[in-house]
Amino acid sequence: MKAVPEMFGCLVFNEKVMQERLPKDTYKLMKKSFQDGKRMSLEVATVVANAMKDWAIENGATHYTHWFQPMTGITAEKHDSFITPTDNGGAIMEFSGKELVRGEPDASSFPSGGLRATFEARGYTAWDPTSYAFIKEGSLCIPTAFCSYGGEALDQKTPLLRSMEALSKQALRVLKLFGNDDVTGVKTTVGPEQEYFLISREMYEARKDLIYTGRTLFGCKPPKGQEMDDHYFGTLKPAVSSFMADLDETLWKLGVLAKTKHNEVAPAQHELAPIFTTSNIAVDHNQLTMEMMKKVAERHGMVCLLHEKPFEGVNGSGKHNNWSMITNTGTNLLEPGQTPYENAQFLLFLCAVIKAVDEYQDMLRISVASAANDHRLGAHEAPPAVMSIFVGDELMEILEAIEMNRPYDSKETVQMKIGVHVLPKFPKDNTDRNRTSPFAFTGNRFEFRMAGSSQSIASPNTVLNTAVAEELRLFSEELEGAKDFTSALHNLIRKTIGDHKRILFNGNGYDDCWIEEAKRRNLSNLKTTPEALTHLLDEKNIALFTTHKVFSQLEMKSRYEINLESYCKTLNIEALTMIDMATHDIFPAVSAYAAQLAANAAAKGAFAGCTAEKKLIEKISALTDSFYEDLEKLETALAGAEPLADSKDAAFYYKDNVLSAMQALRTDADALEQLTAADFWPYPSYGDMLFSIK
C-alpha cells in the first residue's frame, strides 16, 4: 500500500495534475474561470479535454462519461469510448472539447414531473468545471449538471450551484458594508456524516424485502439490541475494520477526504465522516461515498444498507449536514471569535441563519422528506419533525442580552476539571452538543441533522443557501440606506432576535413537552412527507426561489410532482413486496409448522391429554386467521390507490390507508415469527442479521 499522501487523489484530474499537464496560459485561463465563475471558451476546453484524455488513458481508462445526479437520488452515467476509426481500418483515441463540455443523454426516462413527455427525449449534461473529473472502473467521470431541452433543471446539482451563487452575491453585499473590500466570493462548505448498516450478503439475499425495498418489512426485535449501549464507539470487528480500511483507500484515491470512522448506536451500524469541502464538491463526494460503500462491502461478502430505517425497533440512519460559510480569503463567517458579543459581523450572519430557518422551516423539512425518512424522524433516535435551533447557553445569553439591550457579562474560558491530576487540562467548549436538535450550532457551523442516510444532500443545502441568501438580501437593503450604520446594525440584530427567538430551543427535542411547547410557539410539525410537500408551492416559497433564480415556478411544480410520485411508488413497492412475502413464504411456512405440531399432538394421542402442541396450535391458528384477514385488507387498500390520478390525493391515500394496513399485517407476522420454529421461518431473523458480521 502506498503512503496516503502519495495515494490521495491519484485517480483525480485535480489542480496539481492540471498544472503539470496544461500549457501555462490554458491553466491560468481555466483557474480564472473557476474563480470568476465565467464560462470557458471552446478553445480552452479542447486543450483541457486532450490533456484529460491522455491522463485518463495513462491511468487505464478506455471510456468517458458525463456523471450527473438526476432526481432519482442516485447518480447516472452513459459511457462512450475514446475510440475513433481511421481511414486505414485502425483506430485512435480522441476526446474533443465539445464532448467534454456537453453530453446528450435521454431525458425522457428520468423523473421530470411533467417537464418532459415520453416522446420528448432530448436532454443535456453540462460540465461542472469546479468539481474535478475522476477515474472510476475504467471510465473518466466528468461531473455535470443535467437539464432538459428547454433548459429546465432535471437534476440536483444545477439548483445547488445556482443557490451557491445567490448566497455569495448577497453575502458580498453584507461584507462590503463591514469594509471587507478584499473579499470577492463566499462559498458554503459542507461535511456530511454518513451512517450505514453492514450485514452479510448471504442473509441479505435471503430477504426479499431488503432486495426490493432496502428495509425489512417483517421482523421482530431480537432479545438483545442496542439496550446496553455497547456498540457505540466500540472496538471494530475484524471484518468491519477490513471493510473500513478498504473503503478509506478507495475513497482517498478518488480524492474524497474520508476522515472519521466508528461504530454507531445500533448493532451492525457504523459511520463515516469526511473533512469539510465546498458544497457542490461535498455533494459529489457523498454520492461517490454511498456508491463505494456498497461496492466495497460486496468485495468483503457484505451488503451496505443505506435505508433510513432498515430495522424496526433499532436506531435508523441519518446524514448530519455540517454547513458553514467561508470567504475566499479564508474567514469562516460563523466563527464567533473570542468575544462573540462584540463580533457584529458574526452576529449579523448568525441572525440571517436564525431568521432563514424560522421563516423557511417548512422548506427545510421538505428538503429531507421521503417515505424512508418518515420512519426515522421523531422516533427518539433522530430529531423530531419540528424545526428548532440549538445555539448553546453562552450564545443564548448573548442573544438575550442584545434583545434586552443590556450589557453581557463575558465569561472567562473554563478549564475542564476531570479530577485526575495526570490528565492534561483543556478548555471547555462554549457550546455543548444537542443530538435531539434538528439544527444545532456546533462552534463555527450548523449541523442539520434531519437529512436521511440515503438522500442526496444537494436538496437541503440548496434550501439552506437560498433561504440565507434571502435574509442577507433583506439585511443589505436595510443597512445600505442607513445614515448611521452602527445604530442601524444594532437595531437590526436586536429586532431579528426578538422576532425569531421562537425557533431557538436548547432543551430535549425528544420530550413530549417540547412538542406541546413548539405548538404554542406556532412552529410547524410536518410529520409525514405528504403533509410537508403540500407547502412546497406556497406563495412565499415560490417567491424565495424565483427571486434568487434557483428554481423557476415550473421547476418547483415538477419537483412537487416528482416527490409525491416517489412517495407513492415507494409505498406501492413495499406493499406489493409484503403481499408477495406473506402469500408465498410466511403463510405456507406457518401452516407447515402448524401441521407439524398437529402431527406431533396426534402421535402423543390421548396419553398426553391437553398438550402444549394444542395450546400453541390455537395461538398460531388465531394469529394466522388475523394475518390472512389483514393480508386481504392490504390488497383491498392497495387496489383503492389505482384509480387516483391526482398525485397529492394518492400520496395522502397511501399514508392514511396503505401504510396502516401494512403495519397491521406486520404486527401479525412478527407475532407469528415469535411462535414459529426457526427451521420453518422462511427468513433470517433480526438477531441473525444484526449480529452476523464477526
C-alpha positions, 0 to 999 in steps of 0.5 A: 500500500502506498503512503496516503499522501502519495495515494490521495487523489491519484485517480483525480484530474485535480489542480496539481495534475492540471498544472503539470499537464496544461500549457501555462496560459490554458491553466491560468485561463481555466483557474480564472474561470473557476474563480470568476465563475465565467464560462470557458471558451471552446478553445480552452476546453479542447486543450483541457479535454486532450490533456484529460484524455491522455491522463485518463488513458495513462491511468487505464481508462478506455471510456468517458462519461458525463456523471450527473445526479438526476432526481432519482437520488442516485447518480447516472452515467452513459459511457462512450469510448475514446475510440475513433476509426481511421481511414486505414481500418485502425483506430485512435483515441480522441476526446474533443472539447465539445464532448467534454463540455456537453453530453446528450443523454435521454431525458425522457426516462428520468423523473421530470414531473411533467417537464418532459413527455415520453416522446420528448427525449432530448436532454443535456449534461453540462460540465461542472468545471469546479468539481474535478473529473475522476477515474472510476472502473475504467471510465473518466467521470466528468461531473455535470449538471443535467437539464432538459431541452428547454433548459429546465433543471432535471437534476440536483446539482444545477439548483445547488450551484445556482443557490451557491451563487445567490448566497455569495452575491448577497453575502458580498453585499453584507461584507462590503458594508463591514469594509471587507473590500478584499473579499470577492466570493463566499462559498458554503462548505459542507461535511456530511456524516454518513451512517450505514448498516453492514450485514452479510450478503448471504442473509441479505439475499435471503430477504426479499424485502431488503432486495426490493425495498432496502428495509425489512418489512417483517421482523421482530426485535431480537432479545438483545439490541442496542439496550446496553449501549455497547456498540457505540464507539466500540472496538471494530470487528475484524471484518468491519475494520477490513471493510473500513480500511478498504473503503478509506483507500478507495475513497482517498484515491478518488480524492474524497477526504474520508476522515472519521470512522466508528461504530454507531448506536445500533448493532451492525451500524457504523459511520463515516465522516469526511473533512469539510469541502465546498458544497457542490464538491461535498455533494459529489463526494457523498454520492461517490461515498454511498456508491463505494460503500456498497461496492466495497462491502460486496468485495468483503461478502457484505451488503451496505444498507443505506435505508433510513430505517432498515430495522424496526425497533433499532436506531435508523440512519441519518446524514448530519449536514455540517454547513458553514460559510467561508470567504475566499480569503479564508474567514469562516463567517460563523466563527464567533471569535473570542468575544462573540458579543462584540463580533457584529459581523458574526452576529449579523450572519448568525441572525440571517441563519436564525431568521432563514430557518424560522421563516423557511422551516417548512422548506427545510423539512421538505428538503429531507422528506421521503417515505424512508425518512418518515420512519426515522424522524421523531422516533427518539433516535433522530430529531423530531419533525419540528424545526428548532435551533440549538445555539448553546447557553453562552450564545443564548445569553448573548442573544438575550442580552442584545434583545434586552439591550443590556450589557453581557457579562463575558465569561472567562474560558473554563478549564475542564476539571476531570479530577485526575491530576495526570490528565492534561487540562483543556478548555471547555467548549462554549457550546455543548452538543444537542443530538435531539436538535434538528439544527444545532450550532456546533462552534463555527457551523450548523449541523442539520441533522434531519437529512436521511442516510440515503438522500442526496444532500444537494436538496437541503443545502440548496434550501439552506443557501437560498433561504440565507441568501434571502435574509442577507438580501433583506439585511443589505437593503436595510443597512445600505440606506442607513445614515448611521450604520452602527445604530442601524446594525444594532437595531437590526440584530436586536429586532431579528432576535426578538422576532425569531427567538421562537425557533431557538430551543436548547432543551430535549427535542425528544420530550413530549413537552417540547412538542406541546411547547413548539405548538404554542410557539406556532412552529410547524410539525410536518410529520409525514412527507405528504403533509410537508410537500403540500407547502412546497408551492406556497406563495412565499416559497415560490417567491424565495426561489424565483427571486434568487433564480434557483428554481423557476415556478415550473421547476418547483411544480415538477419537483412537487410532482416528482416527490409525491410520485416517489412517495407513492411508488415507494409505498406501492413497492413495499406493499406489493413486496409484503403481499408477495412475502406473506402469500408465498413464504410466511403463510405456507411456512406457518401452516407447515409448522402448524401441521407439524405440531398437529402431527406431533399432538396426534402421535402423543394421542390421548396419553398426553391429554391437553398438550402444549402442541394444542395450546400453541396450535390455537395461538398460531391458528388465531394469529394466522386467521388475523394475518390472512384477514389483514393480508386481504385488507392490504390488497383491498387498500392497495387496489383503492390507490389505482384509480387516483390520478391526482398525485397529492390525493394518492400520496395522502391515500397511501399514508392514511390507508396503505401504510396502516394496513401494512403495519397491521399485517406486520404486527401479525407476522412478527407475532407469528415469527415469535411462535414459529420454529426457526427451521420453518421461518422462511427468513433470517431473523433480526438477531441473525442479521444484526449480529452476523458480521464477526 
